Amino acid sequence: MIDPKTVVSPRAHWTLVSVLRQEAQWSLALGRWSDDDESRPCLAMRWNGADTPDGKGNPVSHGVPTWFIVPEDIYETLLCEVPEDKRRLACDVLGLTYENSAAFAAEAHRQSLAVARSQHAKDDQEFIDSVSDWSGG
């Protein structure tokens, strides 16, 4: 099996920043992709290969293990599978809002309590109920 931390190809375009998640069969990485005069942060994946000395995984180009860049529209789905400390790093580098932290949950709870304890809480809830569709359709 290839150690994903050693996969640095395609060298002309890819710079590994961090392996965000490494499993026996697959890995997810944060890196930079460069082509022409542009460089951008991105997520990449690979299948690590069999647990044998010659298992190179997939993708491989000209016999060299490589990464494949994943589409931006699945970043959030993939980042849910990343440990929280590395998820924060990835969100910062990718320019995404990081909302899955304990601090975010604590702040949301604090704000909901403040609203619930407000002198206008009953009127606010009546308004929300009047404009909400609870039929499930």
Buried (B, 14 or more C-beta within 10 A) or exposed (E): BBEBEEBBBEEEBBEBBBBBBBEEEBBBBBBBBEEEEEEEBBBBBBBBBEEEEEBBBBBBEEEEBBBEBBEEEEBBEBBEEBEEEBBBBBBEBBEBEBEBBEEEEEEEEEEEEEEEEEEEEEEEEEEEEEEEEEEEE
